Amino acid sequence: MKNILCLLAVFLLYTAASAQNSLIGKIASKEKNQPIPATVYIPQLEKGTAADFDGNYKLNNIPDGNYNVVFSSLGYATISKKISFSNNQEITENLQLEESAVEMEEVIVSTPFHKLQSDNVMKVERVSTEDLNSSGAVTLADGIKNIAGVDLITTGTGIGKPVIRGLSSNRVLTYTQGVRLENQQFGDEHGLGVNEAGVESVEVIKGPASLLYGSDALGGVLYLNPEKFAIGGETHADLSSTYFSNTRGTSTNLGVKTSGEKLKFLARGSYSEFSDYKSGADYRLTNSRFNEKDLKTGVQYLGTKFKSTLRYNYNRSNIGIAEEVGQQTRSKSLELPFQEIDNHILSFDNTVFFNNSSLDIKAGYLFNDRREFDDDPATAALRMKLNTINYDIKYNLPELGKFETIIGLQGMFQNNKNEGEEILIPDANTTDVGVLGTSHYHLEKLDLQAGIRFDSRKIESEAARNPLEDDFIPALDKTFTSFTAALGAKLGLFENFSTRINFASGFRAPNLAELTSNGVHEGTNRYEKGNENLTNEQNFQADLSLEYRNEHIELFANGFYNAVNNYIFISPTDETIDDTQVFDYLQNDAMLYGGEFGFHLHPHPLDWLHLESSFETVTGKLSNDDYLPLIPANSLRNTFRVELNDGKLRKNSFAFITLENTFDQKNVSNFETRTGGYSLLSAGIESSFQIQKVLLKVGLNGTNLTDKEYVSHLSRFKPDGIFNIGRSINVNLKIEI
């Protein structure tokens, strides 16, 4: 023990005595040389500052190393510069920013080299949670369906599962607080389990990301960035509340954060409550009500040799299980049957800085406690406890010329335990191990990125139920392995025009439900039979992205072709058990293809005027030409938006009107029916006012303003002919100090 204490004392003394670098300078506009109070931020350190009104800035306590420093301000083009720090240097960096009608760029966190989107080889969609809420989204899942190429499988307004280019469930991996989210996501009626409060932005990788994240990232990744800590020396607090007329729902959250030079802290709590939603046909779907409590907190320490961030999130969701249009009520009290779900997420993110390299060590512990109450509100008929420990170790090697290289080790230990009478999947342990290497090569007009990875997943399940009964589930012991690789290039051969070409392979090991199910799944009203002989899904996807932008217009076209070998799907049989139709899990090769196309018009000098349009399409087929189930219909989205950012009292304002046209879905699987098209109109207005040190934001928006009667093809209530949510007028108020 004495030796350990001595070593710790020496380490602390070494840290205290280590060199502290600083960055100083002045930021001005290129056109008029006027000072700009821009933001200076180092993403890898999560450290930043704001220039004063004279454009002067200073950033202290920077560890030795090479970092991308991002300079940004509203109305100006963002600049990212690689700067080397060592030996107690004070580096001066004076910059001139060019005026730009293009919105400020942000650093993409979900890809390994943390670059601006304009420098990223892989096309990643990024949107702030604030923008999603301003569009009238009820939940975080509800908001992400506004991103081109992303849709949602819904169970009312309380449950939504993301769909990326036609792939969903365990084929889409969700990351939050830097760790993979595990919450029994195999179920159609299992939602995200993450509240939008305390989530700063959402990044979507559309395509295989197994190289970076392993199994379950075959279809893409939904990456939730937690809110940033306050700038050093500042303390902030905010309170916001939103009212939704359709469900008479309210969502309120309160946050506070404070930062010193090295130590930072934040905390945020929220509560949401909704009654049954009313459809465009003027009836309410009985027991579609839900409520949610959420707490997020975090602490961060940044020294001259290491950075540590500890975050914790607790979420309690109570969700009614809607079955029919029954008693019409505006009550928010849950009725039987309902789900009660607890999610605990603890993440510990550490970075050790060396002179010209760094080591990232992330660890996460997640506990998901899912309970379903059928007849007795005091006793759960189904209760599944899921404990997950995952880790992610990456070493950023010293740069070799134009090469940046990362090698890594990732893994997961997971235990599923049943404590209820009903059993969907047996008690089981899952162990993942993956090793990877990836490199980025940068030239003036060309960026290349490549990588390779090997994964192993071992699933061990226990036997369940009586061996003499038909619903017996035998024990299982299987191991799945896979090699995956990716190669991509970004070319800027012509002025204002860029091209991205990416080739990537991905894989997904079968989940427990697909391997071991043998019984009625109440949430889907199916008798599901698993198949222990299922093998890996393995895919290869080619992406082509074209983008043109100038001071007046941005044009984009993204196309993809995705070939999936041994695609796993559930198929109905002629057999019935206990008056319930039996469904089997089968495999066949499949292909998906389509893309997203659109433009953004912002004519200069009318920079306050924006016209955005996007079209998305995806087709999914099995090798026998049967269509895949749960493929989103083609859609066209047009938005007219006005933004005003000047004024002493009124800091900024915007107004928008959006028309979303969803076309007929005629390409349906054997057990689906066609879905008619529909058009939804939404609009909103928001303004913020600076009153001394208080910022007040007031917003009003409406969704489905024409109160359209419609059914989404991806609604789980479609077979029952139940319409989606009707008109909702929403009012939000936010106070920041």
C-alpha positions in Angstrom: 0.0 0.0 0.0 2.9 2.4 0.8 4.4 1.8 -2.6 1.1 2.6 -4.3 0.7 5.8 -2.3 4.3 6.8 -3.2 3.7 6.2 -6.8 0.5 8.2 -6.7 2.2 11.1 -5.0 5.0 11.1 -7.6 2.4 11.0 -10.4 0.4 13.9 -8.9 3.6 16.0 -8.5 4.7 15.2 -12.0 1.2 16.3 -13.3 1.4 19.5 -11.3 4.8 20.3 -12.6 4.1 19.4 -16.2 4.3 22.1 -18.9 1.2 24.1 -19.5 0.8 25.5 -23.0 -1.5 28.3 -24.0 -3.0 29.7 -27.2 -3.6 33.4 -27.7 -4.6 35.5 -30.7 -7.2 37.8 -32.3 -10.1 36.9 -34.6 -11.4 39.4 -37.2 -13.5 39.4 -40.3 -11.6 39.0 -43.6 -13.8 41.5 -45.5 -13.8 44.4 -43.1 -11.2 43.4 -40.5 -13.7 43.9 -37.7 -13.2 41.9 -34.5 -15.4 38.8 -34.1 -16.4 37.3 -30.7 -15.8 33.8 -32.1 -15.6 30.5 -30.2 -12.3 28.7 -30.0 -12.6 25.0 -29.2 -10.4 21.9 -29.0 -12.6 18.9 -29.5 -10.2 16.3 -28.2 -9.8 18.1 -24.9 -13.5 19.3 -24.8 -12.0 22.7 -23.9 -12.8 26.1 -25.3 -13.2 29.8 -24.8 -14.9 32.7 -26.5 -13.1 35.8 -27.8 -14.1 39.1 -26.3 -15.7 42.0 -28.2 -12.3 43.1 -29.5 -11.7 39.6 -30.9 -9.0 38.7 -28.4 -8.9 35.2 -26.9 -6.7 33.1 -24.6 -6.8 29.4 -23.9 -4.7 28.1 -21.1 -3.8 24.7 -19.6 -3.3 22.8 -22.9 -1.4 19.5 -22.7 1.5 18.7 -25.0 0.3 17.2 -28.3 -1.2 17.8 -31.8 -4.8 19.0 -31.7 -7.4 20.3 -34.2 -8.4 23.7 -33.0 -11.8 24.9 -34.3 -12.6 28.6 -34.8 -16.3 29.3 -35.4 -18.9 32.1 -35.4 -22.4 32.4 -36.7 -22.4 33.9 -40.2 -18.7 32.9 -40.9 -17.1 29.9 -42.4 -15.7 27.5 -39.7 -11.9 26.9 -39.7 -10.1 23.9 -38.3 -6.3 24.1 -37.8 -3.9 21.4 -36.6 -1.6 23.0 -34.0 1.3 21.4 -32.1 1.9 22.2 -28.4 5.0 21.4 -26.4 7.5 22.7 -23.8 5.3 25.3 -22.1 4.7 27.2 -25.3 2.5 30.3 -25.8 1.4 30.1 -29.4 -0.1 33.1 -31.2 -2.8 32.3 -33.8 -4.4 35.4 -35.4 -7.2 34.5 -37.8 -9.6 36.1 -40.3 -12.9 34.4 -40.9 -14.8 34.7 -44.2 -18.5 35.6 -44.2 -20.6 32.6 -45.2 -24.3 31.9 -45.6 -23.6 28.2 -44.8 -24.4 27.2 -41.2 -21.6 26.7 -38.8 -19.8 23.4 -39.1 -19.3 21.1 -36.1 -16.8 18.5 -35.4 -18.1 14.9 -36.1 -17.5 12.8 -33.0 -18.9 9.5 -34.2 -16.0 9.0 -36.7 -12.5 8.3 -35.3 -10.5 11.3 -36.3 -12.8 14.1 -35.1 -12.8 16.3 -38.2 -15.3 18.9 -39.5 -17.9 17.4 -41.9 -16.2 19.2 -44.8 -13.0 17.3 -44.1 -14.6 13.9 -43.2 -14.2 11.0 -45.6 -17.5 9.5 -44.4 -20.7 11.4 -44.9 -22.4 11.8 -41.5 -25.7 13.7 -40.9 -25.6 15.9 -37.8 -28.5 17.9 -36.3 -28.8 19.6 -32.9 -31.5 18.5 -30.4 -32.6 22.1 -30.2 -33.5 22.1 -33.9 -35.4 18.8 -33.4 -37.4 20.2 -30.6 -38.2 23.4 -32.5 -39.8 21.2 -35.2 -42.4 19.9 -32.8 -40.8 16.5 -31.9 -42.5 14.8 -28.9 -39.5 12.6 -28.1 -35.9 12.2 -29.3 -36.8 9.3 -31.5 -39.7 11.4 -33.0 -37.2 14.1 -33.9 -34.6 12.0 -35.7 -37.1 10.9 -38.4 -36.7 14.4 -39.9 -33.1 13.5 -41.0 -32.9 12.4 -44.6 -32.5 8.6 -44.8 -33.9 8.0 -41.3 -37.4 6.9 -40.4 -39.1 5.4 -37.4 -41.0 2.2 -36.5 -43.6 3.6 -34.0 -45.9 2.2 -31.3 -48.0 5.3 -30.7 -46.1 8.4 -29.6 -44.2 6.8 -26.7 -42.1 4.2 -28.5 -40.0 4.7 -31.6 -37.2 2.6 -33.2 -34.9 4.3 -35.7 -34.7 2.9 -39.3 -31.6 3.9 -41.4 -32.0 3.2 -45.1 -34.5 0.4 -44.5 -32.6 -1.4 -41.7 -33.6 -1.3 -38.0 -33.7 -3.1 -34.7 -30.4 -4.8 -33.9 -29.0 -3.7 -37.3 -28.8 -0.1 -36.0 -26.5 0.6 -33.1 -27.1 3.5 -30.7 -24.3 5.2 -28.8 -24.9 7.6 -25.9 -22.3 9.1 -23.5 -19.7 7.5 -25.8 -20.8 3.9 -25.0 -23.1 1.5 -26.8 -26.6 1.5 -25.6 -28.0 -2.0 -24.6 -31.6 -2.2 -23.6 -33.2 -5.3 -25.1 -33.5 -3.5 -28.5 -34.5 -6.7 -30.3 -38.2 -6.0 -29.5 -40.4 -4.1 -31.9 -42.1 -2.4 -28.9 -38.8 -1.5 -27.2 -37.9 2.2 -27.5 -34.6 4.0 -27.2 -34.7 4.6 -23.4 -32.9 8.0 -23.7 -34.5 11.4 -23.1 -33.5 14.3 -25.4 -32.8 16.5 -22.3 -29.0 16.7 -21.9 -28.4 15.4 -25.5 -26.7 18.2 -27.5 -26.8 16.7 -31.0 -27.5 13.6 -33.0 -25.1 12.1 -35.6 -26.2 9.5 -38.0 -23.8 7.2 -39.9 -25.8 5.8 -42.8 -24.2 2.5 -43.7 -22.0 -0.3 -42.3 -20.0 1.0 -39.3 -18.9 -2.4 -38.0 -15.2 -1.3 -38.5 -15.7 1.3 -35.8 -18.3 -0.4 -33.6 -18.5 -4.1 -34.2 -21.7 -6.3 -34.4 -25.1 -4.5 -34.7 -23.7 -1.6 -36.6 -24.4 -3.4 -39.9 -27.0 -0.8 -40.9 -25.6 2.3 -39.3 -25.1 4.2 -36.1 -27.2 6.7 -34.1 -24.7 8.6 -32.1 -26.0 10.9 -29.3 -23.6 13.6 -28.2 -24.1 14.6 -24.5 -24.2 18.4 -23.8 -20.9 20.1 -23.4 -19.6 21.4 -20.1 -19.4 25.1 -19.5 -16.4 27.1 -20.7 -13.8 27.5 -17.9 -14.7 30.1 -15.3 -18.4 30.2 -16.2 -21.6 29.0 -14.6 -24.9 28.6 -16.4 -28.4 27.5 -15.6 -31.5 27.0 -17.7 -35.1 26.0 -17.4 -37.4 25.0 -20.3 -40.9 23.7 -20.7 -43.0 22.6 -23.6 -46.8 22.0 -23.9 -48.3 19.7 -26.6 -51.9 20.3 -27.2 -52.8 16.9 -28.8 -51.8 14.8 -25.8 -52.1 17.7 -23.3 -48.6 16.7 -22.5 -45.9 18.7 -20.8 -42.1 18.3 -20.9 -40.0 20.3 -18.5 -36.2 20.2 -17.8 -33.8 22.1 -15.6 -30.0 22.2 -15.9 -27.0 23.7 -14.3 -23.3 23.6 -15.1 -20.2 25.2 -13.8 -16.5 25.0 -14.7 -13.2 26.0 -13.3 -9.9 25.9 -15.1 -9.5 22.1 -14.6 -12.7 20.8 -12.9 -16.2 20.9 -14.5 -19.6 19.8 -13.4 -23.2 19.6 -14.8 -26.5 18.2 -13.9 -29.9 18.1 -15.6 -33.3 16.7 -14.7 -36.5 16.4 -16.7 -40.0 15.1 -16.5 -42.5 14.5 -19.3 -46.1 13.3 -19.1 -48.6 12.7 -21.9 -52.2 11.5 -22.2 -53.6 9.3 -25.0 -52.9 10.8 -28.4 -55.8 12.0 -30.6 -55.8 10.9 -34.3 -56.9 12.9 -37.2 -60.2 11.0 -37.1 -60.9 12.7 -33.7 -60.6 9.6 -31.5 -58.0 8.9 -28.9 -56.0 5.7 -28.8 -56.7 4.2 -25.4 -53.7 3.7 -23.1 -51.2 5.2 -25.5 -50.3 7.6 -22.6 -46.8 7.6 -21.1 -44.5 9.5 -18.7 -40.7 9.7 -18.3 -38.3 10.9 -15.7 -34.7 11.5 -16.6 -31.5 12.6 -14.7 -28.1 13.3 -16.2 -25.0 14.4 -14.4 -21.3 14.6 -15.1 -18.0 15.7 -13.8 -14.8 16.3 -15.8 -11.1 16.9 -14.9 -8.6 18.2 -17.4 -4.9 18.2 -16.4 -1.8 18.7 -18.4 -1.3 14.9 -19.0 -4.8 13.4 -18.8 -8.5 14.1 -19.1 -11.2 12.2 -17.2 -15.0 12.4 -17.7 -17.6 10.6 -15.6 -21.2 10.7 -16.6 -24.4 9.1 -15.3 -27.9 8.9 -16.7 -31.0 7.5 -15.0 -34.2 7.1 -17.0 -37.6 5.8 -15.8 -40.2 5.3 -18.5 -43.8 4.2 -17.9 -45.5 3.4 -21.2 -49.1 2.2 -21.7 -49.5 -0.8 -24.0 -52.3 0.3 -26.3 -54.4 -2.4 -27.8 -57.7 -0.8 -29.1 -59.7 2.3 -29.3 -61.7 2.1 -26.1 -62.7 4.5 -23.4 -62.1 8.1 -24.4 -60.3 9.9 -21.7 -57.6 12.6 -21.2 -56.3 10.9 -18.1 -52.5 10.6 -17.8 -52.7 7.8 -15.2 -51.5 4.5 -16.7 -53.9 1.6 -17.1 -53.1 -2.1 -17.5 -51.3 -3.4 -19.4 -48.2 -1.1 -19.2 -44.4 -1.2 -19.3 -42.1 0.2 -16.6 -38.5 0.5 -17.7 -35.4 1.7 -15.8 -32.2 2.5 -17.6 -29.0 3.3 -15.8 -25.9 4.4 -17.9 -22.6 5.0 -16.2 -19.7 6.0 -18.5 -16.0 6.7 -17.7 -14.0 8.3 -20.5 -10.3 8.9 -20.0 -7.5 10.2 -22.3 -3.8 10.1 -21.5 -1.8 12.6 -23.5 1.8 11.9 -24.6 4.0 14.3 -26.5 2.7 13.4 -30.0 0.2 10.6 -29.3 -2.7 9.8 -26.9 -4.5 6.8 -25.4 -8.3 6.8 -25.0 -9.9 4.4 -22.5 -13.6 4.3 -22.2 -15.7 2.0 -19.9 -19.4 1.8 -19.5 -21.8 0.0 -17.2 -25.5 -0.2 -18.2 -28.4 -1.7 -16.3 -31.8 -2.2 -18.0 -34.7 -3.4 -15.9 -37.8 -4.0 -18.1 -41.1 -4.9 -16.5 -44.5 -5.5 -18.1 -47.7 -5.6 -16.0 -50.7 -7.4 -17.5 -53.3 -8.1 -14.7 -51.7 -6.9 -11.5 -50.1 -3.5 -11.2 -48.0 -4.8 -8.2 -46.6 -7.9 -9.9 -44.7 -7.9 -13.2 -45.7 -10.7 -15.5 -42.5 -10.2 -17.4 -39.3 -8.9 -16.0 -35.9 -8.9 -17.7 -32.7 -7.5 -16.2 -29.8 -6.8 -18.5 -26.4 -6.0 -17.1 -23.8 -4.8 -19.6 -20.1 -3.8 -19.2 -18.4 -2.5 -22.3 -14.9 -1.1 -22.9 -13.2 0.8 -25.8 -9.4 1.3 -25.8 -7.9 3.3 -28.7 -4.3 4.4 -29.2 -3.7 7.4 -31.5 -0.3 6.7 -32.9 2.2 9.5 -33.6 1.5 11.1 -37.0 3.7 9.8 -39.8 3.9 12.5 -42.4 0.3 12.8 -43.7 -0.9 9.6 -42.0 -3.0 9.5 -38.8 -3.5 6.0 -37.5 -5.6 4.5 -34.7 -5.5 1.0 -33.3 -8.1 -0.3 -30.8 -9.6 -3.0 -28.7 -13.3 -3.1 -27.9 -15.4 -5.6 -26.0 -18.6 -6.3 -24.0 -19.7 -8.6 -21.2 -23.5 -8.9 -20.9 -25.9 -10.9 -18.7 -29.6 -11.3 -19.3 -31.7 -12.5 -16.4 -35.5 -13.3 -16.2 -37.4 -12.7 -13.0 -41.0 -12.8 -14.2 -43.4 -15.6 -15.1 -43.2 -14.9 -18.8 -40.0 -15.6 -20.8 -39.2 -14.0 -24.1 -35.6 -15.0 -24.2 -33.7 -17.2 -21.8 -31.1 -16.3 -19.2 -27.8 -15.8 -21.1 -24.3 -14.4 -21.2 -22.8 -12.6 -24.2 -19.1 -11.8 -24.6 -17.7 -9.6 -27.4 -14.1 -8.9 -28.3 -13.0 -6.9 -31.3 -9.6 -5.5 -32.6 -9.3 -2.8 -35.2 -6.9 -0.5 -37.0 -7.7 2.5 -39.2 -5.7 5.2 -41.0 -6.4 8.6 -42.5 -4.2 10.1 -45.2 -4.6 13.8 -46.0 -3.6 15.8 -49.1 -4.7 19.2 -50.2 -7.5 17.9 -52.4 -7.7 14.3 -51.5 -8.4 12.4 -48.2 -8.2 8.6 -47.9 -9.3 6.4 -45.1 -9.0 2.7 -44.6 -9.3 0.1 -41.9 -9.8 -3.6 -41.0 -11.3 -5.3 -37.9 -11.8 -8.8 -36.4 -14.7 -9.6 -34.0 -15.8 -12.6 -32.0 -19.1 -12.9 -30.2 -19.9 -15.8 -27.8 -23.5 -16.5 -26.7 -24.2 -18.9 -23.9 -27.8 -19.4 -22.8 -29.5 -21.6 -20.2 -32.3 -24.0 -20.8 -35.8 -22.6 -20.0 -39.2 -24.1 -19.2 -40.2 -27.8 -18.9 -38.2 -30.1 -21.2 -41.4 -32.2 -21.7 -43.4 -29.2 -23.0 -43.5 -27.9 -26.6 -42.3 -24.4 -25.5 -39.1 -25.8 -24.0 -36.0 -23.7 -24.9 -32.8 -25.8 -24.9 -29.4 -24.4 -23.8 -27.3 -22.7 -26.4 -23.5 -22.2 -26.8 -22.4 -20.6 -30.0 -19.6 -18.4 -31.2 -19.8 -16.0 -34.2 -16.7 -14.4 -35.8 -16.2 -11.9 -38.6 -13.6 -9.8 -40.5 -14.8 -6.4 -41.7 -13.1 -3.7 -43.6 -13.7 -0.2 -45.0 -12.1 2.0 -47.7 -13.2 5.6 -48.5 -12.0 8.7 -50.3 -13.0 12.4 -50.4 -12.0 14.3 -53.5 -12.2 18.1 -53.9 -10.9 18.3 -57.5 -13.1 21.3 -58.5 -13.9 24.5 -56.7 -17.0 24.2 -54.5 -17.5 20.6 -55.5 -16.7 17.5 -53.5 -17.1 13.7 -53.9 -17.1 11.0 -51.4 -16.8 7.3 -52.3 -17.0 4.7 -49.6 -16.9 0.9 -49.6 -17.6 -0.9 -46.3 -18.5 -4.4 -45.0 -20.4 -5.1 -41.9 -21.8 -7.9 -39.9 -24.4 -8.8 -37.3 -24.5 -11.9 -35.1 -28.0 -13.3 -34.6 -29.6 -12.0 -31.4 -31.1 -14.2 -28.6 -34.7 -13.7 -29.8 -33.8 -15.0 -33.2 -31.8 -17.9 -31.9 -34.0 -19.1 -29.0 -37.5 -17.8 -29.1 -40.3 -20.3 -28.5 -43.5 -18.8 -27.3 -46.0 -16.0 -27.7 -44.6 -12.5 -27.9 -47.4 -10.5 -26.4 -46.2 -7.2 -27.7 -46.5 -8.5 -31.3 -49.3 -11.0 -30.9 -47.2 -13.7 -32.6 -45.9 -17.2 -31.6 -42.3 -16.8 -32.5 -39.9 -19.8 -33.0 -36.2 -19.1 -33.0 -33.6 -20.9 -35.1 -30.4 -22.0 -33.5 -28.8 -22.6 -36.9 -28.8 -19.0 -37.9 -25.5 -17.6 -39.0 -24.0 -14.1 -39.3 -25.5 -11.5 -41.5 -22.7 -10.2 -43.6 -23.0 -7.2 -45.9 -21.1 -5.0 -48.3 -22.2 -1.5 -49.1 -21.1 1.0 -51.7 -21.8 4.7 -51.2 -21.4 7.7 -53.5 -21.9 11.2 -52.3 -21.8 14.3 -54.5 -21.9 17.8 -53.0 -21.8 21.3 -54.5 -21.9 24.5 -52.5 -21.4 28.2 -53.0 -22.6 31.4 -51.4 -26.1 30.9 -52.9 -26.9 27.2 -53.0 -25.9 23.7 -51.8 -26.8 20.6 -53.8 -26.3 17.0 -52.7 -26.9 13.5 -54.0 -26.2 10.4 -52.0 -26.7 6.9 -53.5 -26.1 3.5 -52.0 -26.2 -0.2 -52.8 -26.3 -2.6 -49.9 -25.9 -6.4 -50.4 -26.7 -8.4 -47.3 -25.9 -12.1 -47.2 -27.9 -14.4 -44.8 -30.4 -11.6 -44.0 -32.5 -12.7 -41.0 -36.3 -12.1 -41.2 -39.4 -13.4 -39.5 -42.0 -15.2 -41.7 -45.5 -16.4 -41.0 -46.4 -20.1 -41.3 -49.7 -22.0 -41.6 -49.3 -23.4 -38.1 -51.1 -22.0 -35.0 -50.4 -22.6 -31.3 -52.9 -21.5 -28.6 -54.9 -19.7 -31.4 -51.9 -17.6 -32.3 -50.2 -17.8 -35.7 -46.6 -19.2 -35.6 -43.8 -17.2 -37.2 -40.3 -18.6 -38.0 -37.0 -16.9 -38.2 -35.4 -17.6 -41.7 -32.4 -16.4 -43.7 -31.9 -15.4 -47.3 -29.7 -13.0 -49.2 -31.1 -9.5 -49.6 -30.3 -6.2 -51.2 -31.2 -2.6 -50.5 -30.6 0.4 -52.7 -31.7 4.0 -52.9 -30.5 7.4 -51.6 -31.2 11.0 -50.6 -31.2 14.0 -52.9 -31.8 17.6 -52.3 -30.7 21.3 -52.2 -30.5 24.2 -49.8 -31.0 27.7 -51.4 -29.7 30.7 -49.4 -29.3 33.5 -52.0 -26.7 36.1 -51.1 -27.1 38.8 -49.9 -30.5 37.6 -48.6 -28.8 35.3 -46.1 -31.9 35.2 -43.9 -33.8 33.3 -46.6 -33.6 29.5 -46.8 -35.4 27.0 -49.0 -34.6 23.4 -48.3 -35.8 20.3 -50.2 -34.9 16.6 -49.9 -36.1 13.4 -51.4 -35.3 10.0 -50.0 -36.0 6.5 -51.4 -35.1 3.0 -50.4 -36.0 -0.4 -51.9 -35.4 -3.7 -50.1 -35.7 -7.2 -51.7 -34.8 -10.8 -50.9 -32.9 -12.8 -53.5 -36.2 -14.4 -54.6 -37.5 -10.9 -55.5 -39.9 -10.8 -52.5 -39.9 -7.3 -50.8 -38.5 -6.9 -47.3 -40.8 -5.9 -44.5 -40.8 -2.5 -42.7 -39.2 -0.5 -45.6 -40.1 3.2 -45.4 -42.1 4.7 -48.2 -40.4 7.3 -50.5 -40.8 10.8 -49.2 -40.3 14.5 -50.3 -39.7 17.2 -47.7 -39.8 20.9 -48.5 -39.0 23.6 -45.9 -39.2 27.4 -46.3 -37.3 29.1 -43.4 -36.5 32.7 -42.4 -33.7 33.5 -40.0 -33.0 36.9 -38.5 -29.9 37.2 -36.2 -29.4 40.9 -35.5 -30.8 43.3 -32.9 -29.8 44.4 -29.4 -32.8 43.0 -27.5 -33.9 40.4 -30.0 -30.9 38.2 -30.5 -32.2 35.9 -33.2 -35.5 34.7 -34.6 -36.7 32.2 -37.2 -39.9 31.0 -38.7 -40.5 27.9 -40.9 -43.2 26.1 -42.8 -42.7 22.4 -43.9 -44.6 20.2 -46.2 -43.8 16.5 -46.1 -45.1 14.3 -48.8 -45.0 10.5 -48.2 -45.8 8.5 -51.3 -47.7 5.2 -51.6 -45.8 2.2 -50.3 -46.7 -0.6 -52.8 -43.5 -2.6 -52.4 -44.6 -4.7 -49.4 -43.6 -8.1 -48.0 -45.9 -11.2 -48.2 -47.5 -10.4 -44.8 -47.8 -6.6 -45.2 -50.5 -4.6 -47.0 -50.0 -1.5 -49.1 -50.1 1.9 -47.5 -51.5 5.0 -49.1 -49.6 8.2 -49.3 -50.3 11.4 -47.4 -49.0 15.0 -46.9 -48.3 16.6 -43.5 -48.0 20.3 -43.0 -46.1 21.8 -40.1 -44.9 25.3 -39.2 -43.3 27.2 -36.4 -41.8 30.5 -35.1 -39.2 31.2 -32.4 -37.5 34.2 -31.0 -34.8 34.8 -28.3 -34.4 38.0 -26.3 -31.3 39.1 -24.3 -32.3 40.9 -21.1 -29.0 41.7 -19.4 -27.6 38.3 -18.5 -30.8 36.4 -19.1 -31.7 34.9 -22.5 -35.4 34.2 -23.0 -36.5 31.9 -25.9 -40.2 31.7 -26.9 -41.5 29.3 -29.5 -44.7 28.2 -31.1 -45.0 25.3 -33.6 -47.6 23.0 -35.0 -47.5 19.5 -36.5 -50.0 17.9 -38.9 -51.8 21.3 -39.1 -54.5 20.0 -41.4 -55.4 17.3 -38.9 -54.8 14.6 -41.6 -56.2 11.1 -41.1 -53.2 8.9 -42.1 -51.4 5.7 -41.3 -47.7 5.3 -41.5 -46.4 2.2 -43.2 -44.0 1.7 -40.2 -46.8 2.1 -37.5 -47.3 -1.1 -35.5 -51.0 -0.1 -35.3 -51.4 -0.2 -39.1 -52.8 -3.8 -39.1 -55.6 -2.6 -36.8 -56.4 0.4 -39.0 -55.6 2.9 -36.2 -54.5 6.3 -37.5 -51.3 8.2 -36.4 -51.4 11.4 -34.3 -53.4 14.3 -35.5 -52.9 18.1 -35.2 -50.8 19.3 -32.3 -50.0 22.9 -31.4 -47.0 23.2 -29.2 -45.7 26.1 -27.1 -42.1 26.1 -25.6 -40.4 28.5 -23.3 -36.8 28.5 -22.2 -34.8 30.7 -19.8 -31.0 30.7 -19.8 -28.8 32.5 -17.3 
